[in-house]
Amino acid sequence: MINKRLLIKNLLAHNDENSFYDKKRKINISLKEGKAKFLKHVCALSNSNPKNNSYIVIGVEDEDNKIMGVDFFDDSKIQNLINAYFTNPPIVSYENIPFPHLPEGKVVGLVTIRPNEKLTSLRKNIWKYYGGSIFFREGSTSISKVFQSDIKDTNSKIVAAIESHAQNNISHTLDGVMDFMKTRGDYNPQYRVFKEYFVVCWAGNEKKIKGQSYFSRVDIELINEQVKLFYSALDEVSIQVSDDTFKILEYVHLGVNDNFQYYPLEEVTITFNDNASYSIDSELVFNPPQFDKKVLHHIYNANNTLIDKLKKGQALTPSEEQDLINLPSTYMICYLNLFHEAIDKLVEAKSYLKEYNNQTKSAFKEAMRILRKIRYN
């Protein structure tokens, strides 16, 4: 089993970006340009490595390989994006890898692109790239080229050696458990061994409602691979553990005015098998709350007024500041109730919300995360 933290270190140590590995300070697939560039790099790496895995490391400075980290990226549906835009799509996974020196909530993103030995091309237009475009890697650059039938397999041995040097061992596992217990000590950290092989650590602020335990500030890691499976500073989750499975049901707190409640969002089940393998299955179980259209029209117009005031540099009243914190979730509710322009208004407000304070910044990220899950499904 590969220890993903070691894998990232080995990739960074292997000279610079090349035809099987790329690195980015950050990506933003919520915007069309960022999504298009990400798809271009995935396509190029897939076509240039038909016999071996290729990787994109996210959260690293380009000049000196300094690990800066990025926000935890909860996107189990990234394969849906790949399938939607590619002919002969590769298998792509995005994993969040914790590093001890990074602040809470910051991780390094690891995109793994698994070969399919077929030519991958864009299925349809996106940004300035046309449907039918084919990309390859030349050194550290992804470029559009005509079909190449003589791709030489020059990377398989190198990648195999890098992956071999990143294999996990009992020392790394024990160190990972101890690190987790130490860093999450304030949130009742626990661990569980599955199939005498896999170690899952989790922590959270527990509260009981009618005999049922719910957790906030939840952190869940698969220690064997040094992968953070789940992280949330805001939402409530319930956790169920059996001999073979670890199940997470995530809730989101939504509402307007004083009518708030928790709605189930997504259920993730990690199943551990006897052959030292595991699988992760996710199911969106979200039913969007429906509200009176007249109330939503009032909230939608009030949100637009708030953004206009920020654009003009006008001060907000205390009640308007509270409305601004709720603005991302109320725009989202409007969108889910068929106010189609609300999503554009929310994206338009991004810079103002991120600059206003940490609460509005966090609220925006949370709303976009939920919307991304819904739209990919």
N, C-alpha and C positions, 0 to 999 in steps of 0.2 A: 504494500500500500504506500502511495506517495504522500509524503509530508509536504503540503503545498507551500508552507513557509520556506522550507529548504529549497524547494523547486524555484521559487521566486529569487532567492539569493543566488542560486546557481545560474539562473538565466541572466541576472544582472551582472554576474561575474564573467559571463561569456562575451567578452569584447563589447560590441555595440549591437544596435538593432541590425537584423539581417533578414534573410528570406524565410526564417521560421519563427521569428520573434519580433514583436514591436512593443514599444512602451509609450505611454501617454501620461501627461500630468492629470488630465481628466477627460471624460466624455460627457456628452449631453444628448441622449437620444430622445428627449422630450421635444427638441426643436428639429425641424426638417433638415437643416444643414448638418447638425451634429449626427443625426440618424444616418444621413447619406454617407458621411465620411466614415462612420463606424462600419456600415455595410461594405463600403469599398475595401477597407482593410481586411475584413473577414473574407471577402471574396478573393482578394489577392493572395492571402496566406493559404487559403484552401487550395487554390489552383497551383500554387508553387510547391505544395507539400502533399502530393497525393499518397505518399507512403508513410507519413509520420505526423504526429500531433504538431500543431503550431500554437503559439500563445501571444496574447496581448496582456501586458502588465500595466495597470492603471493606478496612478497615485505616486508616480516617481518623476523627479526632475530630470529633464533630458540631458542637461549639461554634465551633472556630476553623479547621477544615479541616487541622489538623496531620496529616501523614502519619506514622503510627506503625508500620504494617505488621502483618502476621499471618504465621503459619507457612505455608510452602509447602504448598499443598493439591493433592495428587495425585489427581485425580478425573476421569479420562477418561470415566467412566460416568454423569456427572450427567444426561445426556439420558435414560438408563433410568429415573431417578427421576422426571423430568418426565413421561415417557410413562406411567408407572405411575399417576400421580395426576391427570392432566388429560384432559379431553375436548378435542379440537382443541389438542393441545400445541404451543407455539411451539418454535422451534429455539433451544436455550440452550447457551452455552459458558462455561466458567470458565477464565480464564487467569491465570497468575502473572506479575506485572510487577515486575522488579527496579528499585529506586531506589538510586543510589550511596551515599546517607547511611545506609541501613538496615543493621543487623547481618547477618552471614552467616546465610542460611536464612530471613530475613524478606523478604517481598514485599508488594505490594498486589494484592489479588484484584480481577479485573474480570469481572463477569458481563455477557455480551451477550445480549440477548433479541431475536431476529429476528422480524419480524411475519409472521403467517400470514393476516391479514385475515379471520379467523374468531373467533367468540366462544369464549373459553377458560373452562372451568369445572372445579371439583373433581369428579373421578370418584367419590370415596368419602370417607368420614369420616376426619378426622385431627385429633387433639387436640380443640379445641372448635369446629372448623369442620366443617360438614355437607356431605356429598356433594351436588352440584348448586349449591353456592354460587358466586356470580360476584362478582369484585372489580374495582374501578376505582380510579384515582387521583383524589383531589381535592386539588390543590396538592401538598403533600409527604406526604399521608396515603393509605394504602391502606385502602379501606372496602368492605364488602359492599353491593351495590346490585342492584336489578332490572335486567333487560336494557335497554340504551340503544341505540336504532336510529339516533340522530342524533349520533354522535360526530363532532365537528368536527376536521378535520386542521389543528391549530394548531402542530404541532411539526416537521413535515418540513423546512421551510426552516431552522429553527434548528439541528436536528441535522445537516443536510447541511453547514451552515457550520462547525459545530464539528468534524466529521469532515474537512472540507476543510483546516482549519488544522492538522490533526494528520498530514498526509501526510508520509511519510518522504522523506529526500533523502540524497545521498552524504555530506554532512557528518555527519549523525546516524549513518549506518552506520559511518563511519570512527571517529567518537568512541566508538561502542559497542564496536567491536573493540578499540580501545586500552584502554578502561576494563576490559574483560574480561581482557585479557592482563595488566594491572597488578594487578587484585584477585585473580586466580587464579594468580599467578606461581609459587606453591609447588607447584602440581599439574599441571605440564607442559601448559599451555594450548595449544590448537591451533585452527585455523580451516579451513574448507573452503567454497569458492564453488560453488554448484550452478546450472546453467543460466545462468551468467554474470549472475546476478541475486540469488540468495539467499545469505546468509552465515550459516553455523552455526558457533558457537564451542563448544568443550567442553574440560573439564579433569577430571582424576581421578588418584588415587593408583594407579599401575599395578603389577600383579604378574603374573608368568607361571607358569602351571601346565601342564606337558606341552605347551609351545609355544603355548598359548592365553593371550591377554591378558585379564585381568579388572581392573575398576576399582572402587575405593571412593571415597567423598567426591566423587561425580560431580556435575558442574554442566554443563548443556547449555542454550544459549540460541539462539533465532532472532533475530539481531541486527536484521534489517530491521524487525521489529515490536516489538522490545524485549520479547520474551516468553521467560520461563524455561520450557523444555520439560520439564526433569527436574532434580530435586535430591534427593540422598540423602546423609546423613552416615554411614549404617550399611551399606546393602546393597552387594552386589557386582553389577556389570553387565558384560555384554560388548557391544561396539560393532562393527558392521559398516558400512562405507561403500562405496558404489558411485557411478557417475556420476550416478545418478538418485535414490538412496535413502540414508537414514540410519536404521539399524535398531538398536534398543536391546532387549536381552534382560535382564530384571531377575531376580535370584535372591534368595531369602530363606533365612536360616540358622536352621534349626529343629531341635529334638530334645529329648530328655529324658535325664536323667542324663549319661552320657558318649557317648550315641548321637546326634551332631549331623551334619548334612550340608546342602549347598546344594540348594535345590529351585527350578526355574524357576517364576517367578510370572506375568510378563506380557511379551509381545513387542509393542513399538511400532514401527511402520514409518512414516517420513515420506517421502512420495513427491513429488518436485518435477517439475512439468510444463513443457512448452515454452511454454505460454501465460501464463507469470508467475503461476501458481497452484500450490498444494500441498495435499496431503491427509494426514491423520494417521489411521492405522488401528491399533487395538489388539486384541490377542487374549489372553485369559486362558488360560495353558497350565499352570495349577497343578493338581497332583494331591496332595491332602492326605496327609501321612505317617500311617500307621496303626501304633499301638503296642498292646502288651499291655494289656487292660482292667484287670487287677489293678494294674499299675504306675500307670496313669492314675488309678485310684480313690485310691491312696495319695497321689499328687501333688495331686489335686483337694482332698482333705481337708486336706493340709498347707497348701495355699494359703489355704483358708478359715480355718485356725487363725492364719496370719500376719496376715490382715486383722483378725481378732478382737483380736489383740494390739495392733495399731495403733489400733483403735477405743478400747481401754482405756488407751492411752498407755504401754504396757509396752515396755521396751527389747528390741531384737533382738540375738541373738548374731551374730558375724561370718558364720557359715554361713547363718543365717536372712536376713541382709542380702543375701547372694548369691542366695538363693532368691527374695527379693523382686524383685531385678532381672530374674530369669527368669520371674516370676509372670505378666506379661501374655502372653508367648509360650506358656507351659505351659497357662494358661487357654484360650488360643486353640486349642491342640492338642486339649485336652479337648473343646472345642466341636465341632471338626472330626471328632472321633471319637464324636459323638452324645451328649456330655454337654450337653444342651440348656440347662441352667441356668447353664453356665459363662459365657456371654456376659453374663447379668444380674449375676453375681458380679464380672465384670471391670468393668462400668460402675459398680457399687456401690463398687468400690475406687478409682475415678478420683481423687477428691480426696486420698486418702491417698498414692497413688503420685505425684501431681504435687507434693505438698508435701514428700515425704520427701527426695529429692535429684534432681539433674539426670538421673542414669542411669535411675532408675525412671520419671521423667517422659517421657524419650525413648522408653523401652521401651513405655510405654502408648500413646503416639502412633503408634508403628510398628505395634503389634498392631491398633489400630483402623483404620489405613490399609489394612492387608492385608484385614481383615475386610470393610471397606466395598467394596473391589474385588470380593471373592468374592460378597457378598450381592447387589450390583447385577447381577452376571452370572446 
